[in-house]
Amino acid sequence: MFGFKKKHELIDDERIFAVASGELIPLQDVDDPVFSQGMMGRGYGVNPVENAVVQAPVFAKVTLVQGHAIGLERADGLQFLIHIGIDTVNLSGHSFKPIVAEGDIVEAGDELVKVDWNEITNHGLAKTVMVVMPNEQKLGATVTINDHVRNIEAGAEIGTATR
């Protein structure tokens, strides 16, 4: 009635959007070797602006909610992992308040988690948000991301992933 109806169908969309406002950087420039060396798949990073909103970079079903990490799966089976901050797993979820739950259907641009960026900074941790596709090679996906360094707004289209 008021637009609060739960979404029940995945939208098949190959576009990839910016997960947050800030400085877009290539994944290889992220200060975490697991991500920068591509061990978790291809993707990109964003050094978020103050009070940035972390939002869905694709239309997908939520498959994982762990505070600092959100897992998504598109209609075509391609998985996306959003990892908020570097070494933030050590915060035991204290800086994160998930807005979504496993099984939810999200649209690109939907807020996923509220983040206390100050707490992350106060613990001396980097706030970089990484988006990777852990199963893109297994599925034979073709990924194109315009990840040259620049300031970007959340929700800006930055690439595609096709199967």
GROMACS elastic network, one bead per residue, 0.5 to 0.9 nm:
[ bonds ]
;  ai    aj funct       b0    kb
    1     4     6  0.71268   500
    1     5     6  0.73246   500
    2     5     6  0.76354   500
    3     6     6  0.86594   500
    4     7     6  0.89888   500
    6   104     6  0.80054   500
    6   105     6  0.77711   500
    7    10     6  0.79967   500
    7   104     6  0.75998   500
    7   105     6  0.56602   500
    7   106     6  0.71926   500
    7   107     6  0.85938   500
    8   104     6  0.80442   500
    8   105     6  0.63061   500
    9    61     6  0.89845   500
    9   105     6  0.70159   500
   10    13     6  0.89241   500
   10    59     6  0.67180   500
   10    60     6  0.60858   500
   10    61     6  0.70700   500
   10    74     6  0.73227   500
   10    75     6  0.58069   500
   10   105     6  0.65480   500
   10   106     6  0.79546   500
   10   107     6  0.82738   500
   11    59     6  0.60008   500
   11    60     6  0.74021   500
   11    74     6  0.80904   500
   11    75     6  0.67772   500
   11   107     6  0.78419   500
   12    59     6  0.73038   500
   12    60     6  0.85248   500
   12    74     6  0.72311   500
   12    75     6  0.55175   500
   12    76     6  0.71056   500
   13    16     6  0.85793   500
   13    58     6  0.76204   500
   13    59     6  0.66534   500
   13    74     6  0.80720   500
   13    75     6  0.80451   500
   13    76     6  0.88579   500
   13   160     6  0.88368   500
   14    58     6  0.79917   500
   14    59     6  0.86788   500
   14    74     6  0.87054   500
   14    76     6  0.88975   500
   14   159     6  0.84666   500
   14   160     6  0.53150   500
   14   161     6  0.53814   500
   14   162     6  0.58621   500
   14   163     6  0.87317   500
   15    57     6  0.85052   500
   15    58     6  0.68023   500
   15    59     6  0.86308   500
   15   157     6  0.68709   500
   15   158     6  0.77561   500
   15   159     6  0.58438   500
   15   161     6  0.65873   500
   15   162     6  0.86272   500
   16    19     6  0.89159   500
   16    57     6  0.56610   500
   16    58     6  0.55669   500
   16    59     6  0.88099   500
   16   108     6  0.82509   500
   16   145     6  0.79194   500
   16   155     6  0.87831   500
   16   156     6  0.85464   500
   16   157     6  0.59287   500
   16   158     6  0.58548   500
   16   160     6  0.52536   500
   16   161     6  0.71652   500
   17    20     6  0.89158   500
   17    56     6  0.79269   500
   17    58     6  0.64270   500
   17   108     6  0.70911   500
   17   109     6  0.79852   500
   17   154     6  0.74545   500
   17   155     6  0.51185   500
   17   156     6  0.53013   500
   17   158     6  0.53532   500
   17   159     6  0.69212   500
   17   160     6  0.86223   500
   18    21     6  0.72121   500
   18    24     6  0.80740   500
   18    44     6  0.89744   500
   18    46     6  0.79731   500
   18    55     6  0.81741   500
   18    56     6  0.83375   500
   18    57     6  0.57593   500
   18   109     6  0.86412   500
   18   152     6  0.73750   500
   18   153     6  0.69737   500
   18   156     6  0.53377   500
   18   157     6  0.64152   500
   18   158     6  0.64252   500
   19    45     6  0.87252   500
   19    46     6  0.75581   500
   19    53     6  0.80981   500
   19    54     6  0.57150   500
   19    55     6  0.51782   500
   19    56     6  0.60333   500
   19    58     6  0.87916   500
   19    82     6  0.82104   500
   19   108     6  0.87724   500
   19   109     6  0.77840   500
   19   129     6  0.77669   500
   19   130     6  0.85003   500
   19   131     6  0.76076   500
   19   153     6  0.87542   500
   19   154     6  0.56736   500
   19   155     6  0.65437   500
   19   156     6  0.85768   500
   20    23     6  0.89993   500
   20    24     6  0.89861   500
   20    46     6  0.67885   500
   20    47     6  0.84362   500
   20    48     6  0.62328   500
   20    49     6  0.81092   500
   20    52     6  0.60328   500
   20    53     6  0.57838   500
   20    54     6  0.51754   500
   20    55     6  0.63763   500
   20    56     6  0.88712   500
   20    57     6  0.85754   500
   20   129     6  0.78650   500
   20   152     6  0.80337   500
   20   153     6  0.66690   500
   20   155     6  0.71569   500
   21    24     6  0.83077   500
   21    46     6  0.74828   500
   21    47     6  0.81169   500
   21    48     6  0.56591   500
   21    49     6  0.59924   500
   21    50     6  0.89844   500
   21    52     6  0.59504   500
   21    53     6  0.73761   500
   21    54     6  0.83852   500
   21   151     6  0.75679   500
   21   152     6  0.55597   500
   21   155     6  0.80227   500
   21   156     6  0.88522   500
   22    46     6  0.59433   500
   22    47     6  0.54173   500
   22    50     6  0.84950   500
   22    52     6  0.76690   500
   22   150     6  0.82694   500
   22   151     6  0.54635   500
   22   152     6  0.55370   500
   22   153     6  0.65794   500
   22   154     6  0.77665   500
   23    45     6  0.82296   500
   23    46     6  0.53500   500
   23    47     6  0.50260   500
   23    48     6  0.64386   500
   23    49     6  0.77124   500
   23   149     6  0.67224   500
   23   150     6  0.54717   500
   23   152     6  0.60622   500
   23   153     6  0.87900   500
   24    44     6  0.73833   500
   24    45     6  0.58945   500
   24    47     6  0.65823   500
   24    48     6  0.84884   500
   24   147     6  0.64417   500
   24   148     6  0.71544   500
   24   149     6  0.53518   500
   24   150     6  0.54507   500
   24   151     6  0.60266   500
   24   152     6  0.62726   500
   25    28     6  0.82470   500
   25    29     6  0.65101   500
   25    30     6  0.74747   500
   25    44     6  0.62754   500
   25    45     6  0.51301   500
   25    46     6  0.58740   500
   25    47     6  0.75435   500
   25   147     6  0.58457   500
   25   148     6  0.63381   500
   25   150     6  0.72564   500
   26    29     6  0.55068   500
   26    30     6  0.72330   500
   26    36     6  0.84374   500
   26    43     6  0.76916   500
   26    44     6  0.51609   500
   26    45     6  0.61028   500
   26    46     6  0.85948   500
   26   145     6  0.89471   500
   26   146     6  0.86917   500
   26   147     6  0.51433   500
   26   148     6  0.64910   500
   26   149     6  0.70036   500
   27    30     6  0.54118   500
   27    35     6  0.67188   500
   27    36     6  0.52137   500
   27    37     6  0.80814   500
   27    38     6  0.76675   500
   27    42     6  0.73889   500
   27    43     6  0.59045   500
   27    45     6  0.54556   500
   27    46     6  0.89884   500
   27   130     6  0.74702   500
   27   131     6  0.84533   500
   27   132     6  0.84925   500
   27   147     6  0.81777   500
   28    31     6  0.82853   500
   28    32     6  0.88683   500
   28    33     6  0.83470   500
   28    35     6  0.73395   500
   28    37     6  0.61945   500
   28    38     6  0.74473   500
   28    44     6  0.81599   500
   28    45     6  0.88265   500
   29    32     6  0.85776   500
   29    36     6  0.61765   500
   29    44     6  0.89980   500
   29    45     6  0.81425   500
   30    33     6  0.76467   500
   30    35     6  0.69317   500
   30    36     6  0.53524   500
   30    44     6  0.84516   500
   30    45     6  0.66376   500
   30    46     6  0.88695   500
   30   128     6  0.75061   500
   30   130     6  0.80362   500
   31    35     6  0.81737   500
   31    36     6  0.69660   500
   31    86     6  0.76933   500
   31   126     6  0.83265   500
   31   128     6  0.84677   500
   32    35     6  0.56441   500
   32    36     6  0.58725   500
   32    37     6  0.83195   500
   32    86     6  0.68270   500
   32    87     6  0.86494   500
   33    37     6  0.54692   500
   33    38     6  0.81001   500
   33    39     6  0.82212   500
   34    37     6  0.58180   500
   34    38     6  0.66548   500
   34    39     6  0.54400   500
   34    40     6  0.67255   500
   35    38     6  0.52483   500
   35    39     6  0.59937   500
   35    40     6  0.58978   500
   35    41     6  0.76567   500
   35    42     6  0.84457   500
   35    43     6  0.86625   500
   35   130     6  0.78080   500
   35   132     6  0.79426   500
   36    39     6  0.77101   500
   36    40     6  0.88113   500
   37    40     6  0.82460   500
   37    41     6  0.87368   500
   38    42     6  0.58218   500
   38    43     6  0.81971   500
   38   132     6  0.85340   500
   39    42     6  0.83177   500
   39   134     6  0.82163   500
   40    43     6  0.87848   500
   40    81     6  0.86737   500
   40   132     6  0.64064   500
   40   133     6  0.69438   500
   40   134     6  0.50453   500
   40   135     6  0.83925   500
   41   132     6  0.55269   500
   41   133     6  0.50053   500
   41   135     6  0.69366   500
   41   136     6  0.67211   500
   41   137     6  0.75874   500
   42   131     6  0.82642   500
   42   132     6  0.53927   500
   42   133     6  0.56915   500
   42   134     6  0.74201   500
   42   136     6  0.75326   500
   42   137     6  0.88361   500
   42   143     6  0.78278   500
   43    80     6  0.88330   500
   43   130     6  0.73622   500
   43   131     6  0.53644   500
   43   133     6  0.62761   500
   43   143     6  0.85190   500
   43   145     6  0.74901   500
   43   147     6  0.87704   500
   44   129     6  0.85231   500
   44   130     6  0.59158   500
   44   131     6  0.55191   500
   44   132     6  0.67068   500
   44   145     6  0.77371   500
   44   147     6  0.65897   500
   45   128     6  0.64519   500
   45   129     6  0.55414   500
   45   131     6  0.62385   500
   45   132     6  0.86861   500
   45   147     6  0.83904   500
   46    49     6  0.89626   500
   46   127     6  0.86475   500
   46   128     6  0.55828   500
   46   129     6  0.51875   500
   46   130     6  0.65096   500
   46   131     6  0.85471   500
   46   152     6  0.86393   500
   47   126     6  0.85020   500
   47   127     6  0.64172   500
   47   129     6  0.64062   500
   47   130     6  0.88722   500
   48    51     6  0.80014   500
   48    52     6  0.58191   500
   48    53     6  0.85557   500
   48    54     6  0.89253   500
   48   127     6  0.68181   500
   48   128     6  0.64947   500
   48   129     6  0.71216   500
   49    52     6  0.53518   500
   49    53     6  0.89874   500
   50   117     6  0.72332   500
   50   118     6  0.86335   500
   51   115     6  0.79389   500
   51   116     6  0.79826   500
   51   117     6  0.67459   500
   51   118     6  0.88080   500
   52   115     6  0.81730   500
   52   117     6  0.82932   500
   52   154     6  0.83436   500
   53   111     6  0.66799   500
   53   112     6  0.82905   500
   53   113     6  0.77691   500
   53   114     6  0.69760   500
   53   115     6  0.76241   500
   53   154     6  0.77054   500
   54    57     6  0.89169   500
   54    82     6  0.89868   500
   54    84     6  0.84245   500
   54   109     6  0.86353   500
   54   110     6  0.84608   500
   54   111     6  0.58701   500
   54   112     6  0.59806   500
   54   113     6  0.61542   500
   54   114     6  0.71777   500
   54   115     6  0.77471   500
   54   129     6  0.83599   500
   54   154     6  0.80481   500
   55    58     6  0.89542   500
   55   108     6  0.71822   500
   55   109     6  0.51690   500
   55   110     6  0.51911   500
   55   112     6  0.51576   500
   55   113     6  0.74808   500
   55   154     6  0.74881   500
   55   155     6  0.78126   500
   56    59     6  0.71734   500
   56    60     6  0.81251   500
   56    72     6  0.84140   500
   56    82     6  0.85920   500
   56   106     6  0.69380   500
   56   107     6  0.66441   500
   56   109     6  0.51541   500
   56   110     6  0.54138   500
   56   111     6  0.64059   500
   56   112     6  0.63035   500
   56   155     6  0.83540   500
   57    60     6  0.89199   500
   57    80     6  0.85819   500
   57    82     6  0.87349   500
   57   107     6  0.82876   500
   57   108     6  0.51756   500
   57   109     6  0.65196   500
   57   110     6  0.85057   500
   57   131     6  0.82019   500
   57   154     6  0.86757   500
   57   155     6  0.70581   500
   57   157     6  0.88002   500
   58    72     6  0.82261   500
   58    73     6  0.87650   500
   58    74     6  0.72881   500
   58    80     6  0.83476   500
   58   106     6  0.80022   500
   58   107     6  0.65095   500
   58   109     6  0.77137   500
   59    72     6  0.85508   500
   59    73     6  0.83013   500
   59    74     6  0.61879   500
   59    75     6  0.79963   500
   59   105     6  0.76954   500
   59   106     6  0.57580   500
   59   109     6  0.85472   500
   60    63     6  0.89976   500
   60    72     6  0.56800   500
   60    73     6  0.51126   500
   60    75     6  0.65013   500
   60    79     6  0.87126   500
   60    80     6  0.88591   500
   60   104     6  0.84850   500
   60   105     6  0.58124   500
   60   106     6  0.54937   500
   60   107     6  0.65935   500
   60   108     6  0.78909   500
   61    71     6  0.84328   500
   61    72     6  0.54479   500
   61    73     6  0.52241   500
   61    74     6  0.63608   500
   61    75     6  0.78693   500
   61   102     6  0.77860   500
   61   103     6  0.60160   500
   61   104     6  0.56919   500
   61   106     6  0.61513   500
   61   107     6  0.88716   500
   62    65     6  0.75615   500
   62    70     6  0.73690   500
   62    71     6  0.58563   500
   62    73     6  0.65728   500
   62   100     6  0.74934   500
   62   101     6  0.67112   500
   62   103     6  0.52485   500
   62   104     6  0.53329   500
   62   105     6  0.62571   500
   62   106     6  0.71841   500
   63    70     6  0.75655   500
   63    71     6  0.50593   500
   63    72     6  0.52994   500
   63    73     6  0.66593   500
   63    79     6  0.89104   500
   63   101     6  0.82162   500
   63   102     6  0.50764   500
   63   103     6  0.61576   500
   63   104     6  0.81774   500
   64    69     6  0.74564   500
   64    70     6  0.52767   500
   64    72     6  0.69599   500
   64    81     6  0.85882   500
   64   101     6  0.78164   500
   64   102     6  0.57021   500
   64   103     6  0.85613   500
   65    68     6  0.80933   500
   65    69     6  0.62263   500
   65    71     6  0.65641   500
   65    98     6  0.72396   500
   65   100     6  0.76359   500
   65   101     6  0.64379   500
   65   102     6  0.63131   500
   66    69     6  0.50982   500
   66    70     6  0.62660   500
   66    71     6  0.86650   500
   66    89     6  0.88068   500
   66    93     6  0.72583   500
   66    96     6  0.88502   500
   66    98     6  0.81783   500
   67    70     6  0.71299   500
   67    84     6  0.84084   500
   67    89     6  0.83592   500
   67    92     6  0.80982   500
   67    93     6  0.50512   500
   67    94     6  0.80633   500
   67    95     6  0.78139   500
   67    96     6  0.50944   500
   67    97     6  0.65107   500
   67    98     6  0.60959   500
   67   113     6  0.73851   500
   67   115     6  0.88420   500
   68    82     6  0.81645   500
   68    83     6  0.59120   500
   68    84     6  0.50540   500
   68    85     6  0.72469   500
   68    88     6  0.63617   500
   68    89     6  0.62818   500
   68    91     6  0.86101   500
   68    92     6  0.85147   500
   68    93     6  0.64389   500
   68    95     6  0.80490   500
   68    96     6  0.64934   500
   68    98     6  0.89907   500
   68   113     6  0.86402   500
   68   115     6  0.87091   500
   69    81     6  0.68995   500
   69    82     6  0.54983   500
   69    84     6  0.61071   500
   69    89     6  0.84682   500
   70    80     6  0.82783   500
   70    81     6  0.58795   500
   70    82     6  0.51496   500
   70    83     6  0.67094   500
   70    84     6  0.85242   500
   70    98     6  0.88120   500
   70   112     6  0.77601   500
   70   113     6  0.84936   500
   71    79     6  0.72038   500
   71    80     6  0.58146   500
   71    82     6  0.63471   500
   71    83     6  0.87356   500
   71   102     6  0.86265   500
   72    78     6  0.84006   500
   72    79     6  0.56500   500
   72    80     6  0.50256   500
   72    81     6  0.63497   500
   72    82     6  0.81188   500
   72   106     6  0.87967   500
   73    76     6  0.79058   500
   73    77     6  0.57580   500
   73    78     6  0.56270   500
   73    80     6  0.61647   500
   73    81     6  0.88228   500
   74    77     6  0.53191   500
   74    78     6  0.54016   500
   74    79     6  0.64046   500
   74    80     6  0.80203   500
   75    78     6  0.74919   500
   76    79     6  0.89267   500
   76   162     6  0.87327   500
   76   163     6  0.73910   500
   77   135     6  0.87038   500
   77   139     6  0.81651   500
   78   133     6  0.70945   500
   78   134     6  0.83106   500
   78   135     6  0.64471   500
   78   136     6  0.63828   500
   78   139     6  0.73119   500
   78   141     6  0.78713   500
   78   161     6  0.84210   500
   78   162     6  0.88813   500
   78   163     6  0.82060   500
   79   132     6  0.82476   500
   79   133     6  0.54655   500
   79   134     6  0.62791   500
   79   135     6  0.60730   500
   79   136     6  0.74305   500
   80   131     6  0.66259   500
   80   132     6  0.55828   500
   80   134     6  0.66930   500
   80   135     6  0.82956   500
   81   130     6  0.78631   500
   81   131     6  0.56272   500
   81   132     6  0.52900   500
   81   133     6  0.62794   500
   81   134     6  0.71741   500
   82   129     6  0.69461   500
   82   130     6  0.56873   500
   82   132     6  0.67173   500
   83    86     6  0.79402   500
   83    88     6  0.88281   500
   83   128     6  0.83792   500
   83   129     6  0.57148   500
   83   130     6  0.51323   500
   83   131     6  0.64766   500
   83   132     6  0.83125   500
   84    87     6  0.89736   500
   84    88     6  0.71707   500
   84   115     6  0.86228   500
   84   127     6  0.67343   500
   84   128     6  0.64317   500
   84   130     6  0.64732   500
   84   131     6  0.88189   500
   85    88     6  0.55229   500
   85    89     6  0.85612   500
   85   120     6  0.76856   500
   85   125     6  0.70358   500
   85   126     6  0.55242   500
   85   129     6  0.54290   500
   85   130     6  0.76293   500
   86    89     6  0.79668   500
   86   125     6  0.62615   500
   86   126     6  0.53817   500
   86   127     6  0.65444   500
   86   128     6  0.65556   500
   86   129     6  0.80364   500
   86   130     6  0.89052   500
   87    90     6  0.60153   500
   87    91     6  0.81444   500
   87   125     6  0.68205   500
   87   126     6  0.79370   500
   88    91     6  0.53661   500
   88    92     6  0.77116   500
   88    93     6  0.80293   500
   88    95     6  0.85140   500
   88   120     6  0.72721   500
   88   125     6  0.69895   500
   88   126     6  0.83441   500
   88   127     6  0.85412   500
   89    92     6  0.57626   500
   89    93     6  0.70250   500
   90    93     6  0.80444   500
   91    94     6  0.56716   500
   91    95     6  0.68885   500
   91   120     6  0.81703   500
   91   123     6  0.85657   500
   92    95     6  0.81675   500
   93    96     6  0.54555   500
   93    97     6  0.78453   500
   94    97     6  0.79915   500
   94   116     6  0.84986   500
   94   119     6  0.85252   500
   95   114     6  0.82669   500
   95   115     6  0.57742   500
   95   117     6  0.73556   500
   95   118     6  0.86488   500
   95   119     6  0.62255   500
   95   120     6  0.68119   500
   96   113     6  0.64953   500
   96   114     6  0.57567   500
   96   116     6  0.64357   500
   97   112     6  0.88744   500
   97   113     6  0.54771   500
   97   115     6  0.65459   500
   97   116     6  0.85516   500
   98   101     6  0.74048   500
   98   111     6  0.89896   500
   98   112     6  0.61659   500
   98   114     6  0.61706   500
   98   115     6  0.85402   500
   99   111     6  0.68428   500
   99   112     6  0.51866   500
   99   114     6  0.69637   500
  100   103     6  0.86513   500
  100   104     6  0.65051   500
  100   105     6  0.88310   500
  100   106     6  0.83794   500
  100   111     6  0.80712   500
  100   112     6  0.56409   500
  100   113     6  0.70973   500
  101   104     6  0.57339   500
  101   112     6  0.89332   500
  102   105     6  0.87961   500
  106   109     6  0.82473   500
  106   110     6  0.61838   500
  106   111     6  0.87063   500
  106   112     6  0.85316   500
  107   110     6  0.56202   500
  108   111     6  0.88038   500
  108   155     6  0.72317   500
  109   112     6  0.88197   500
  109   154     6  0.75554   500
  109   155     6  0.56260   500
  111   114     6  0.78241   500
  115   118     6  0.87267   500
  115   119     6  0.87899   500
  115   120     6  0.87120   500
  116   119     6  0.55474   500
  116   120     6  0.67844   500
  117   120     6  0.51588   500
  117   121     6  0.62837   500
  117   122     6  0.85802   500
  117   127     6  0.70839   500
  118   121     6  0.50385   500
  118   122     6  0.59213   500
  118   123     6  0.85892   500
  119   123     6  0.62648   500
  119   124     6  0.87839   500
  119   125     6  0.89486   500
  120   123     6  0.53126   500
  120   124     6  0.66938   500
  120   125     6  0.55693   500
  120   126     6  0.72251   500
  120   127     6  0.67046   500
  121   124     6  0.50631   500
  121   125     6  0.55186   500
  121   126     6  0.68162   500
  121   127     6  0.71564   500
  122   125     6  0.75192   500
  126   129     6  0.89687   500
  133   136     6  0.55283   500
  133   137     6  0.86382   500
  134   137     6  0.78160   500
  134   138     6  0.85724   500
  135   138     6  0.52444   500
  135   139     6  0.62038   500
  135   140     6  0.85192   500
  135   141     6  0.85036   500
  136   139     6  0.52657   500
  136   140     6  0.59674   500
  136   141     6  0.50589   500
  136   142     6  0.77736   500
  136   143     6  0.79737   500
  136   161     6  0.85353   500
  136   163     6  0.86773   500
  137   141     6  0.62308   500
  137   142     6  0.85987   500
  138   141     6  0.78862   500
  139   163     6  0.69969   500
  140   162     6  0.86717   500
  140   163     6  0.63799   500
  141   161     6  0.62343   500
  141   162     6  0.53847   500
  142   160     6  0.80141   500
  142   161     6  0.54546   500
  142   162     6  0.51680   500
  142   163     6  0.63595   500
  143   159     6  0.75789   500
  143   160     6  0.59033   500
  143   162     6  0.65672   500
  143   163     6  0.89199   500
  144   158     6  0.84611   500
  144   159     6  0.53349   500
  144   160     6  0.53563   500
  144   161     6  0.63040   500
  144   162     6  0.87894   500
  145   148     6  0.88089   500
  145   158     6  0.57839   500
  145   160     6  0.65345   500
  145   161     6  0.83281   500
  146   158     6  0.54230   500
  146   159     6  0.59178   500
  147   150     6  0.81554   500
  147   158     6  0.72634   500
  147   159     6  0.85324   500
  152   155     6  0.86510   500
  152   156     6  0.69071   500
  153   156     6  0.57591   500
  154   157     6  0.88678   500
  155   158     6  0.87381   500
  157   160     6  0.85106   500
